[in-house]
């Protein structure tokens, strides 16, 4: 099972590394940093567009509902990979504010802070105040729950949430589910949802019609991207099983600091880029630590994750390919 | 005269402090009692504990140092947790003195794929 998942993953990796990439195309994406994702729900189907392609997005018509996903702002990080993560988050906010149609809200898929320090959260809050969408929904990343199992995070962002901080809400007929998979991790394992959260999820979706579009968001990917680096969630298949009957399920994650997508049946999986620093493609470095590259190489290296998104060689890849 | 008195008080105060530290941390007291046990270290680099398995004599103080740009922790694999560090930022250290023989498996509670163990003889 794990091997199969890894192979699938490798397939995606090879797709964007061995295909004679059109470098001119992605070098146009000047601002790698501050990337966010614009999500548009149209006909119940979620489509996502990288904010690094803003001029192209502006031409796109809006759907029933659009919102922006940002992720991994890692406020407090100050190492060479990006010594000013506040500045790059501001770039993301500028891009959000430049959208032709104002998004309904912002989803932040975790690692808001680098070290769970109050001043780091304060800085992010301050920067996001400048964004036109005033509602921001959060789920924690592992960096947000250091030393206190997420208590501070829940006090700040989890009003009305349950358990470790999970919750759901409805917007324009779409059911949004925020899950927490960074608490109580087990040695040798991956992200974990846990039985309590799965039970809650079962009850949460029980009364919904199967035609209700579902958007699930959580920090660590709910699909097995690269278990060797912990890029997956141990009990995600149980969660997805509960959502099987729904006609449209979109899963939005962060954590891996690069965009990747795939579709399985009615389920589309998306990971967002970080607003702070890039991480290597799965297995392409000794560890998943921040990628430190010379400034003049930065755009091309980061562009690869973008191409991964755009090229869509993978039979199941969707979305940004339409922007070409 | 004044300075001698001050120094005397200082010695007295630090003496109390030492007793308190030793009293509050039995591991350290034992380490002091057992002379000539060389300290040992584990490096955290590239999301890996190195060495992954370290064998030491009872009374050894082991120090972990995080050399990654990303925070890590050192936490016992199972309860009760003999080891439980705070999140260690870049270049932060965590030390623990192992007084009792046994095997102490641990992991990084932030990146649970990172595992290691200390064998105390």
Boltz contact constraints between the chains, C-beta under 6 A:
constraints:
  - contact:
      token1: [A, 79]
      token2: [B, 69]
      max_distance: 6.0
  - contact:
      token1: [A, 142]
      token2: [B, 110]
      max_distance: 6.0
  - contact:
      token1: [A, 146]
      token2: [B, 87]
      max_distance: 6.0
  - contact:
      token1: [A, 147]
      token2: [B, 86]
      max_distance: 6.0
  - contact:
      token1: [A, 147]
      token2: [B, 87]
      max_distance: 6.0
  - contact:
      token1: [A, 185]
      token2: [B, 112]
      max_distance: 6.0
  - contact:
      token1: [A, 186]
      token2: [B, 112]
      max_distance: 6.0
  - contact:
      token1: [A, 187]
      token2: [B, 77]
      max_distance: 6.0
  - contact:
      token1: [A, 187]
      token2: [B, 107]
      max_distance: 6.0
  - contact:
      token1: [A, 187]
      token2: [B, 112]
      max_distance: 6.0
  - contact:
      token1: [A, 187]
      token2: [B, 115]
      max_distance: 6.0
  - contact:
      token1: [A, 188]
      token2: [B, 115]
      max_distance: 6.0
  - contact:
      token1: [A, 189]
      token2: [B, 112]
      max_distance: 6.0
  - contact:
      token1: [A, 230]
      token2: [B, 111]
      max_distance: 6.0
  - contact:
      token1: [A, 230]
      token2: [B, 113]
      max_distance: 6.0
  - contact:
      token1: [A, 286]
      token2: [B, 46]
      max_distance: 6.0
  - contact:
      token1: [A, 287]
      token2: [B, 46]
      max_distance: 6.0
  - contact:
      token1: [A, 287]
      token2: [B, 47]
      max_distance: 6.0
  - contact:
      token1: [A, 289]
      token2: [B, 68]
      max_distance: 6.0
  - contact:
      token1: [A, 289]
      token2: [B, 69]
      max_distance: 6.0
  - contact:
      token1: [A, 289]
      token2: [B, 70]
      max_distance: 6.0
  - contact:
      token1: [A, 290]
      token2: [B, 69]
      max_distance: 6.0
